[in-house]
């Protein structure tokens, strides 16, 4: 139990510290947590590690050798944990900003009682007092519980005086993950020992459950809105994706083809120079024209592979979704019957270049599938769970078979003329959408058309007041 408790508490301390190492509030919270951790780790060493080491080293005195360390760690826990926690609560109240001089003095004054008690109950003999002295327990119960009251008041005040808004909500969560474990520790230790409630002496170990819940809350809030300077984001990565097949061989293939096409172009130029004719396919030998078209095809193919196999680096910003769709429309869209059922006030936090390329690929595929109608319908709205914003592209073409639907996002799969299409466009779309944390799917009815749907995470969608200006206009 002590070992699990040690790991849980240390994990929380490290999370608090590395959330923002330059922030004094975080730093003092982590220092306080580290002092509490010293009090736990000594128990783990004494009751879990030493019993394992004594048979290995064939030395039954390891317990006795460790007792001075155990005693000092206990002194640090009982004497320093609560003053340090109170200093954290002062930073939590922004006292270092509102009253910097007072803050500097309090950081010294708060440790004076601990300094005085050190002479009464020396650290090296702390364990002896802990086992046999009732005055010791009464003294430290009054000492720690008094600091506990001060700590609780400052943590409550820090939330109350904060102006309504995101920062106040953040402070509420900080209070939630710090105050309950501290109060539980104080009451489980300093109300049970002075009154001799022997069967409750190990009650403090139940604090491991509280601390585990605190870590869960911390991580959830770090993903949701950020907490104490730490903001975590979820990046979807399809580890079983066939895009890895492109990435693995693309660099070697491109290098090889580049060298070979350069040789072929050199040969073609030499052959061309032997013919006293203008640079015109109709007057060149048919074989030479075929070679030139083949080289052009290979170069186009390698360029496409390079473009669609590179790791996508996102530069995300809030963009008006209608504007991104407008950028994605084909240049020659006069004959396109396009219906966009997307509100003007919807914004996506995305990489505009990549997302417009995705939309363009889908729209062009829809136009080609729509045959003579050239009718494309784009609609947007939240799903039932409100977790995703769905953007659907529907055509009214021949539809696709089940096999085509299952393979349409696979690299190199295409149902079109392979002289111009390489089957990389939709594979790229899938890669780019997943890099944004979304998903892309398709469904089709034979003879009725195909619908491609992008599910974009709701936490990257903003619905703005239509009267407000657009920063990206």
C-alpha positions in Angstrom: 0.0 0.0 0.0 2.8 2.4 0.9 4.6 1.8 -2.4 1.4 2.5 -4.4 0.8 5.6 -2.4 4.4 6.8 -3.0 4.0 6.4 -6.7 0.6 8.1 -6.9 1.7 11.1 -4.8 5.0 11.6 -6.7 3.1 11.5 -10.0 0.8 14.3 -8.8 3.8 16.3 -7.6 5.6 16.0 -10.9 2.4 16.9 -12.8 2.0 20.0 -10.7 5.7 21.0 -11.1 6.1 20.4 -14.8 2.8 22.1 -15.7 4.6 25.4 -15.4 8.0 25.4 -13.7 8.3 29.2 -13.9 5.1 29.8 -12.0 5.7 30.4 -8.3 2.2 29.0 -7.4 3.1 25.7 -9.2 6.5 25.6 -7.6 5.4 26.0 -4.0 2.5 23.5 -4.6 5.1 21.0 -5.9 7.4 21.7 -2.9 4.6 21.1 -0.5 3.7 17.9 -2.3 7.3 16.8 -2.2 7.5 17.3 1.6 4.3 15.2 1.9 5.9 12.6 -0.4 9.0 12.3 2.0 6.6 11.4 4.7 5.2 8.6 2.6 8.4 7.3 1.0 9.9 6.6 4.4 7.0 4.3 5.2 7.5 2.5 1.9 11.2 2.0 2.5 10.7 0.8 6.1 7.8 -1.6 5.5 8.3 -2.7 1.9 11.9 -2.2 0.7 14.0 -3.0 3.8 12.2 -6.4 4.4 13.2 -7.3 0.9 16.8 -6.1 1.2 17.7 -7.8 4.6 17.6 -11.4 3.3 19.6 -10.3 0.2 22.4 -8.6 2.2 22.0 -11.0 5.1 21.8 -8.1 7.5 19.0 -7.7 10.0 20.3 -4.3 11.1 19.2 -2.4 8.0 16.0 -1.4 9.9 18.1 0.2 12.7 20.4 1.9 10.3 17.4 3.5 8.5 15.7 4.8 11.6 17.6 8.1 11.8 16.5 8.8 8.2 13.0 7.8 9.0 13.0 10.1 12.0 14.2 13.1 10.0 11.7 12.5 7.2 8.9 12.4 9.8 10.2 15.6 11.3 10.1 17.2 7.8 6.5 16.0 7.3 5.1 17.2 10.6 7.1 20.4 10.8 7.4 21.7 7.2 4.5 20.4 5.2 1.8 22.7 6.5 3.9 26.0 6.5 4.9 25.2 2.9 1.2 24.5 2.0 0.2 27.9 3.5 2.9 29.7 1.4 1.4 27.9 -1.7 -2.1 29.2 -0.6 -0.7 32.8 -0.4 0.6 32.6 -4.0 -2.8 31.1 -4.8 -4.3 34.4 -3.5 -1.8 36.4 -5.6 -0.3 37.9 -2.5 3.1 38.1 -4.2 1.6 40.6 -6.7 -0.7 42.6 -4.3 1.7 42.7 -1.3 5.2 41.6 -2.4 7.0 42.9 0.7 4.6 41.2 3.0 4.9 38.0 1.0 8.7 37.9 1.5 8.3 38.4 5.3 5.6 35.8 5.6 7.8 33.2 3.9 10.3 33.6 6.7 7.8 34.0 9.6 5.8 31.0 8.8 8.8 28.7 9.4 9.7 30.2 12.8 7.4 27.9 14.8 9.0 24.9 13.1 12.4 26.2 13.9 11.4 26.6 17.6 9.9 23.1 17.8 13.1 21.7 16.3 14.9 22.5 19.6 12.1 20.9 21.6 11.8 17.8 19.5 15.1 17.3 17.7 14.8 15.6 14.2 17.1 12.7 15.0 15.0 11.7 18.0 11.7 12.5 16.5 10.7 8.8 16.1 11.1 8.2 19.9 8.8 11.1 20.7 6.3 9.9 18.1 6.1 6.4 19.8 5.9 7.5 23.4 5.1 11.1 24.0 1.6 12.4 24.4 2.8 16.1 24.7 4.5 15.6 21.4 1.2 14.6 19.7 -0.8 17.4 21.4 1.9 19.9 20.3 2.0 18.8 16.7 -1.7 18.4 16.5 -2.3 22.0 17.6 0.5 23.1 15.3 -0.6 21.3 12.1 -4.4 21.8 12.6 -3.9 25.5 13.2 -1.9 25.8 9.9 -4.7 23.6 8.4 -7.3 26.2 9.3 -5.2 29.0 7.8 -4.6 26.9 4.6 -8.3 26.2 4.2 -9.2 29.8 4.6 -6.7 31.0 2.1 -7.7 28.4 -0.5 -11.3 29.4 -0.1 -10.5 33.1 -0.3 -8.4 32.6 -3.4 -11.4 31.3 -5.3 -13.9 33.8 -3.8 -12.0 37.0 -4.6 -11.3 35.9 -8.2 -13.4 37.6 -10.8 -16.0 35.3 -12.6 -14.5 33.6 -15.6 -12.2 30.8 -16.8 -9.5 31.7 -14.2 -12.0 31.3 -11.3 -13.1 28.0 -12.6 -9.5 26.9 -12.8 -8.9 27.9 -9.2 -11.8 25.8 -8.1 -10.3 22.8 -9.7 -6.9 23.5 -8.1 -8.6 23.8 -4.7 -10.4 20.5 -5.4 -7.1 18.6 -6.0 -5.1 20.1 -3.2 -7.4 20.8 -0.2 -9.2 17.4 0.4 -5.9 15.3 0.5 -4.3 17.8 3.0 -7.3 17.9 5.2 -7.7 14.1 5.2 -4.0 13.7 6.1 -4.3 16.1 9.1 -7.5 14.7 10.5 -6.4 11.0 10.0 -3.1 11.6 11.8 -3.5 14.4 14.3 -7.0 13.4 15.6 -6.3 9.7 16.0 -2.8 9.6 17.7 -3.5 12.2 20.5 -6.6 10.3 21.4 -5.0 6.9 21.2 -7.3 5.6 18.5 -4.9 2.7 17.7 -7.1 0.9 15.1 -7.2 4.1 13.0 -3.5 4.8 13.0 -3.2 3.6 9.4 -6.3 5.5 8.2 -4.0 8.0 6.4 -3.3 5.3 3.8 -6.8 5.7 2.4 -5.6 9.1 1.1 -4.1 7.1 -1.8 -7.7 6.9 -3.2 -8.2 10.6 -2.9 -4.8 11.4 -4.6 -5.6 9.0 -7.5 -8.9 10.8 -8.0 -7.0 14.1 -7.9 -4.6 12.9 -10.7 -7.6 11.9 -12.8 -9.3 15.3 -12.3 -6.0 17.0 -13.1 -5.5 15.1 -16.4 -9.1 15.5 -17.5 -9.0 19.2 -16.9 -5.7 19.5 -18.6 -7.3 18.0 -21.7 -10.4 20.0 -21.4 -9.5 23.6 -20.6 -5.9 23.3 -19.3 -5.0 23.5 -15.6 -2.1 25.2 -13.7 -0.4 26.0 -17.0 -0.7 22.6 -18.6 -2.8 22.1 -21.7 -2.9 18.6 -23.2 -4.3 17.9 -26.6 -5.4 14.6 -28.1 -3.9 13.7 -31.5 -5.5 10.9 -33.3 -3.0 8.6 -34.9 -4.0 5.5 -36.9 -1.1 3.3 -36.1 -2.4 0.6 -38.4 -2.8 3.0 -41.3 -1.5 2.1 -44.8 -0.1 5.6 -45.1 3.0 4.0 -43.5 3.5 2.1 -46.7 3.9 5.4 -48.6 6.2 7.0 -46.0 8.5 4.0 -45.8 9.4 3.8 -49.4 8.6 7.3 -50.7 12.0 8.8 -50.0 14.0 5.9 -51.7 11.5 5.7 -54.6 11.6 9.4 -55.3 15.4 9.5 -55.2 15.7 6.6 -57.6 13.1 7.9 -60.0 14.5 11.3 -60.0 17.9 10.0 -61.0 16.4 7.8 -63.7 14.1 10.4 -65.2 17.1 12.8 -65.4 19.0 10.3 -67.5 15.9 9.8 -69.7 15.4 13.5 -70.2 19.1 13.8 -71.2 18.7 11.0 -73.7 15.5 12.6 -75.1 17.2 15.9 -75.6 20.1 14.2 -77.4 17.6 12.4 -79.6 15.6 15.5 -80.3 18.8 17.4 -81.4 19.3 14.7 -84.1 16.1 15.6 -85.7 16.1 18.8 -87.8 12.4 19.5 -86.9 10.6 22.0 -84.6 9.8 21.1 -81.1 6.4 19.6 -82.0 5.0 16.2 -81.2 3.4 15.8 -84.6 6.7 16.0 -86.3 8.7 13.9 -83.9 8.9 10.1 -84.0 6.0 8.6 -82.1 8.4 6.6 -79.8 10.0 9.9 -78.7 6.7 11.4 -77.9 5.8 8.4 -75.9 9.0 8.6 -73.9 8.4 12.3 -73.1 4.8 11.6 -71.9 6.1 8.8 -69.8 8.8 10.9 -68.2 6.2 13.6 -67.5 3.9 11.1 -65.9 6.7 9.7 -63.7 7.7 13.2 -62.5 4.1 14.0 -61.8 3.7 10.7 -59.9 6.8 11.2 -57.8 5.7 14.8 -57.0 2.3 13.6 -55.8 3.9 10.8 -53.6 6.2 13.4 -52.0 3.4 15.8 -51.3 1.1 13.2 -49.9 3.6 11.1 -47.9 5.3 13.8 -45.9 4.4 14.2 -42.3 1.7 16.8 -42.0 2.7 19.7 -39.8 -0.3 21.8 -38.7 -0.5 25.5 -38.2 -3.9 25.8 -36.6 -5.9 29.0 -36.3 -9.6 29.8 -36.1 -11.0 30.1 -39.6 -14.5 30.8 -40.9 -15.7 27.4 -42.3 -17.5 29.0 -45.2 -14.3 30.9 -46.2 -12.3 27.7 -46.2 -14.9 26.0 -48.4 -14.8 29.0 -50.8 -11.1 28.6 -51.2 -11.6 24.9 -51.9 -14.0 25.4 -54.8 -12.6 24.6 -58.3 -11.6 27.6 -60.4 -14.0 26.5 -63.2 -17.1 26.1 -61.0 -19.5 28.1 -63.1 -21.4 25.0 -64.2 -21.3 23.5 -60.7 -24.7 23.3 -58.9 -23.4 23.8 -55.4 -25.6 23.9 -52.3 -23.8 24.9 -49.1 -26.0 24.4 -46.0 -23.4 25.7 -43.4 -24.1 28.7 -41.2 -21.9 31.7 -41.7 -20.9 31.9 -38.0 -19.2 28.5 -37.8 -15.4 28.6 -37.2 -13.0 25.7 -37.2 -9.6 25.7 -35.4 -7.6 24.1 -38.2 -4.8 24.4 -40.7 -6.5 26.3 -43.5 -4.2 25.1 -46.2 -4.5 21.5 -45.4 -8.2 21.6 -44.7 -9.0 23.5 -48.0 -6.9 20.9 -49.8 -9.1 18.2 -48.2 -12.3 19.9 -49.2 -11.0 20.5 -52.7 -10.2 16.8 -53.1 -13.6 15.7 -51.9 -15.5 18.3 -54.0 -13.5 17.4 -57.2 -14.2 13.7 -56.6 -17.9 14.5 -56.1 -18.0 16.5 -59.3 -16.5 13.7 -61.3 -18.9 11.2 -59.7 -21.9 13.4 -60.1 -21.7 12.9 -63.9 -24.0 15.2 -65.8 -25.8 16.8 -62.8 -22.7 18.6 -61.4 -24.7 18.8 -58.2 -22.9 18.8 -54.8 -24.5 19.5 -51.5 -22.4 20.5 -48.5 -24.1 20.5 -45.1 -22.9 21.0 -41.5 -24.1 20.5 -38.0 -23.3 18.8 -34.6 -23.9 15.1 -34.1 -26.4 13.9 -31.4 -23.7 13.7 -28.8 -22.3 17.2 -29.5 -18.8 15.7 -29.5 -18.3 16.3 -33.2 -19.2 18.8 -35.9 -20.2 16.9 -39.0 -19.5 18.3 -42.5 -21.0 16.2 -45.3 -20.4 16.3 -49.0 -23.0 14.6 -51.1 -23.2 13.9 -54.8 -25.9 12.3 -56.9 -23.9 10.1 -59.1 -23.8 6.4 -59.7 -22.7 5.5 -56.2 -20.0 3.1 -55.2 -19.8 -0.6 -54.5 -19.1 -1.9 -51.0 -15.6 -2.9 -52.0 -14.9 0.6 -53.4 -16.2 2.2 -50.2 -14.0 0.0 -48.0 -10.9 0.9 -50.0 -11.5 4.4 -51.1 -9.2 6.0 -48.5 -6.4 3.4 -49.1 -3.2 4.7 -50.7 -3.1 4.1 -54.5 -6.7 2.9 -54.8 -8.6 4.7 -57.6 -11.5 4.0 -59.9 -10.5 6.7 -62.3 -8.2 7.0 -65.3 -4.8 6.1 -63.8 -3.0 8.3 -66.4 -4.1 11.3 -64.4 -5.0 9.9 -61.0 -2.8 8.0 -58.6 -5.2 7.2 -55.7 -3.4 9.4 -53.2 -5.9 12.3 -52.8 -8.4 10.6 -50.5 -5.5 8.9 -48.6 -4.1 12.3 -48.0 -7.5 13.6 -46.9 -7.8 10.8 -44.3 -4.3 11.6 -43.0 -4.9 15.3 -42.8 -8.3 15.0 -41.0 -6.9 12.5 -38.5 -4.0 14.9 -37.8 -6.7 17.4 -36.7 -8.2 14.9 -34.4 -11.2 14.1 -36.7 -12.4 11.2 -38.8 -13.5 10.8 -42.4 -16.0 8.2 -43.6 -18.1 7.6 -46.6 -21.4 5.8 -47.4 -23.0 5.2 -50.8 -26.2 4.0 -52.3 -26.0 2.5 -55.8 -27.6 4.8 -58.3 -28.2 7.5 -55.7 -24.8 8.9 -55.0 -22.1 9.1 -52.3 -21.8 11.1 -49.1 -18.4 11.8 -47.5 -18.5 13.0 -43.9 -15.8 14.7 -41.8 -16.4 14.4 -38.1 -14.4 17.3 -36.6 -13.9 17.5 -32.8 -16.3 19.9 -31.1 -13.6 21.4 -29.0 -12.1 22.8 -32.1 -15.4 24.4 -33.3 -16.5 27.9 -32.4 -20.0 29.3 -33.1 -19.5 33.0 -33.1 -22.1 35.8 -32.8 -23.0 36.6 -36.4 -22.8 40.3 -35.6 -19.1 40.0 -34.5 -16.3 40.7 -36.9 -14.1 37.9 -38.3 -10.5 38.2 -37.4 -9.5 36.3 -40.5 -11.5 38.4 -43.0 
